[in-house]
């Protein structure tokens, strides 16, 4: 019995050491991501790129939402009032209703709520288009989705805001990376005026300030972030898999111990 206990303790000690390292990778993910995004939107991430391409540091500026959206009607629009989009208007096929379910699942094709052409035309101001950014407003606030070129024609529901950016000023990927950063989140939470419920609205979005740089630098920042964050995600997933395996190994060791197989 003493030999079995000693063997189990020795094996568990090694597993616990590995578990601690894996847990540190998982726990540090958000911190590392926040640090990367902070460097991206303070210009630090691409300082070398600017120097190599002869771009002045003064090219960075702070803008408001009205400065970066298309100069078109309804380029910045909240979903319709609930009474304008009741479930009694839904049909089996037609024009898609985009809501939080698509945004939270990062899948524009998710869900099967539709309206007919008459209702679609009635809610023209809420129509979506390729490259529009959808932002969730209630509960899981600030989550974004960029609509693809192949998105289905449709409208947003009351829980979303859509933004049609002027892509000659800011590209959607740059905006969504910034909007998902801890720095931006701290800004819009600070202007919620102590409300106990997580809610975003058009007024808050218009109050916020957004960093902006040249389009080539935006493209470079997005390229770098895509690579770094993909690596971080893979490292986190690998560490989570290790944690699961360690728990299974411990159970297996105990089972073998009490079958006399150690």
C-alpha positions in Angstrom: 0.0 0.0 0.0 2.9 2.4 0.9 4.5 1.7 -2.5 1.3 2.3 -4.3 0.7 5.6 -2.5 4.3 6.7 -3.1 4.0 5.9 -6.8 0.6 7.8 -7.1 2.1 10.8 -5.3 5.1 10.9 -7.6 3.0 10.6 -10.8 0.4 13.2 -9.5 3.2 15.6 -8.7 4.5 15.5 -12.3 0.9 15.9 -13.6 0.2 18.8 -11.2 3.4 20.6 -12.5 2.2 20.2 -16.1 -1.3 21.3 -15.1 0.0 24.5 -13.5 1.9 25.4 -16.7 -1.1 24.7 -18.9 -3.4 26.6 -16.6 -1.0 29.6 -16.8 -1.3 29.6 -20.6 -5.1 29.6 -20.4 -5.3 32.2 -17.6 -2.9 34.5 -19.4 -4.7 34.4 -22.7 -6.9 37.5 -22.1 -4.0 39.4 -20.6 -1.7 38.7 -23.5 -4.5 39.6 -26.0 -5.3 42.8 -24.2 -1.6 43.8 -24.3 -1.3 43.0 -28.1 -4.4 45.1 -28.9 -3.2 48.0 -26.7 0.0 48.0 -28.8 -2.0 47.9 -32.0 -4.2 50.9 -31.2 -1.5 53.1 -29.7 0.6 52.7 -32.8 3.4 50.8 -31.1 2.8 47.5 -33.0 3.5 49.2 -36.4 6.1 51.8 -35.4 8.8 49.9 -37.3 6.4 49.6 -40.3 5.8 53.4 -40.4 9.5 54.1 -40.3 10.2 51.7 -43.1 7.4 53.1 -45.2 8.0 56.8 -44.5 4.7 57.3 -42.7 4.7 60.0 -40.0 3.6 59.2 -36.5 1.3 62.2 -36.8 -0.8 60.2 -39.3 -2.6 58.7 -36.2 -5.7 60.7 -35.1 -8.8 60.4 -33.0 -12.2 60.4 -34.7 -15.8 60.1 -33.9 -18.2 57.5 -35.4 -19.7 60.1 -37.8 -16.3 60.6 -39.3 -15.8 57.0 -40.4 -19.3 55.9 -41.6 -20.5 56.3 -45.2 -22.0 59.7 -46.0 -25.3 58.0 -46.7 -28.7 57.8 -45.0 -29.0 54.9 -42.6 -25.2 54.2 -42.5 -25.6 54.2 -38.7 -28.8 52.6 -37.6 -30.3 50.8 -34.6 -32.9 48.1 -35.1 -36.6 48.9 -35.4 -38.9 49.2 -32.4 -40.3 45.9 -31.2 -43.8 46.8 -32.3 -42.5 47.1 -35.9 -41.1 43.6 -35.9 -43.5 41.3 -34.1 -43.3 37.5 -34.4 -46.6 37.5 -36.2 -44.8 39.1 -39.2 -42.3 36.2 -39.5 -42.6 33.9 -42.5 -40.9 30.6 -43.4 -38.8 32.0 -46.2 -38.0 35.5 -47.4 -35.7 38.2 -46.1 -33.5 37.3 -43.2 -33.8 38.8 -39.7 -30.3 39.4 -38.2 -30.2 39.3 -34.4 -27.8 38.6 -31.6 -27.9 34.9 -32.3 -25.9 35.5 -35.5 -23.4 37.9 -33.8 -22.8 35.7 -30.7 -22.3 32.6 -32.9 -20.1 34.5 -35.3 -22.2 33.1 -38.1 -24.3 35.2 -40.4 -26.2 32.1 -41.7 -27.3 31.0 -38.2 -31.0 31.1 -37.5 -34.2 30.9 -39.6 -36.3 34.0 -38.9 -37.6 35.8 -42.1 -40.0 38.5 -43.2 -41.8 39.0 -46.5 -40.9 41.6 -49.1 -43.5 44.1 -48.0 -42.2 44.2 -44.4 -38.6 44.2 -45.7 -39.4 47.3 -47.8 -41.3 48.9 -44.9 -38.2 48.6 -42.7 -35.8 49.9 -45.4 -33.8 51.9 -42.9 -32.8 48.7 -41.1 -31.5 46.8 -44.2 -28.1 45.3 -44.1 -25.4 45.1 -46.8 -22.1 43.3 -47.3 -19.3 44.6 -45.0 -21.7 46.1 -42.6 -20.8 45.7 -38.9 -23.4 44.4 -36.6 -23.0 45.2 -32.8 -25.0 43.5 -30.0 -26.6 45.9 -27.6 -28.0 43.9 -24.7 -26.6 41.2 -22.4 -23.4 40.2 -24.2 -22.8 43.8 -25.4 -20.2 44.9 -27.8 -19.8 41.6 -29.7 -19.4 42.3 -33.4 -19.9 40.6 -36.7 -18.8 41.7 -40.2 -21.2 40.6 -42.9 -19.6 38.9 -45.9 -20.1 39.6 -49.5 -22.4 36.6 -49.7 -24.7 37.7 -46.8 -28.4 37.2 -47.4 -30.5 40.3 -47.8 -32.3 41.2 -44.7 -32.8 43.6 -41.7 -31.5 43.9 -38.2 -33.7 43.3 -35.2 -34.1 45.7 -32.1 -31.1 44.2 -30.3 -28.5 45.3 -32.9 -26.9 48.3 -34.4 -25.5 48.3 -37.9 -22.6 50.4 -39.0 -21.7 50.9 -42.7 -18.1 52.2 -42.7 -16.6 54.4 -45.3 -13.9 51.9 -46.3 -11.8 54.7 -47.7 -11.4 55.9 -44.1 -11.5 52.7 -42.0 -11.8 49.1 -42.8 -14.3 46.9 -40.9 -11.6 44.5 -39.5 -9.7 47.4 -38.0 -12.8 48.7 -36.3 -13.9 45.4 -34.9 -10.5 44.6 -33.5 -10.5 48.0 -31.7 -14.2 47.7 -30.6 -13.4 44.3 -29.0 -10.3 45.6 -27.1 -10.4 46.0 -23.3 -9.5 49.7 -23.8 -12.6 50.4 -25.9 -14.8 48.3 -23.6 -13.6 50.3 -20.6 -14.6 53.5 -22.5 -18.1 52.5 -23.3 -18.7 51.0 -19.9 -17.6 54.3 -18.3 -20.3 56.2 -20.1 -23.1 53.8 -19.1 -23.6 56.1 -16.1 -23.8 53.4 -13.4 -26.6 51.3 -15.0 -26.8 47.9 -13.4 -27.6 46.3 -16.8 -25.1 45.9 -19.6 -26.6 47.9 -22.4 -25.2 49.8 -25.4 -27.0 52.3 -27.5 -26.4 54.8 -30.3 -25.8 57.6 -27.9 -22.9 55.7 -26.2 -21.4 54.7 -29.6 -21.4 58.3 -30.8 -19.7 59.5 -27.6 -16.8 57.2 -28.1 -13.5 58.1 -29.7 -11.9 55.8 -32.2 -8.2 55.7 -33.2 -7.6 56.0 -37.0 -4.5 55.8 -39.2 -3.7 55.4 -42.9 -5.5 52.6 -44.7 -2.2 50.7 -45.5 -1.3 50.8 -41.8 -4.8 49.5 -40.9 -4.3 46.6 -43.3 -0.9 45.9 -41.7 -2.3 46.0 -38.2 -5.1 43.6 -39.1 -2.6 41.3 -40.8 -0.4 41.2 -37.7 -3.3 40.8 -35.3 -4.7 37.9 -37.3 -1.4 36.0 -37.1 -0.7 36.7 -33.5 -4.2 36.1 -32.1 -4.6 32.9 -34.2 -1.3 31.6 -32.6 -2.6 32.6 -29.1 -5.9 30.9 -29.7 -4.1 27.7 -30.8 -1.9 27.8 -27.7 -4.9 28.3 -25.5 -6.8 25.4 -27.1 -3.8 23.1 -26.8 -3.4 24.0 -23.1 -7.1 23.4 -22.5 -6.7 20.0 -24.2 -3.7 19.2 -21.9 -5.8 20.1 -18.8 -8.5 17.7 -19.9 -6.0 14.9 -20.5 -4.4 15.4 -17.1 -7.7 14.9 -15.3 -8.3 11.8 -17.4 -4.8 10.5 -16.6 -5.3 11.0 -12.9 -8.5 8.9 -13.0 -6.7 6.3 -15.1 -3.9 6.1 -12.6 -6.2 5.7 -9.6 -8.2 3.0 -11.5 -4.9 1.1 -12.3 -3.7 1.5 -8.8 -6.7 -0.2 -7.3 -6.6 -3.0 -9.8 -3.0 -3.7 -8.8 -1.6 -2.7 -12.2 0.8 0.0 -10.9 
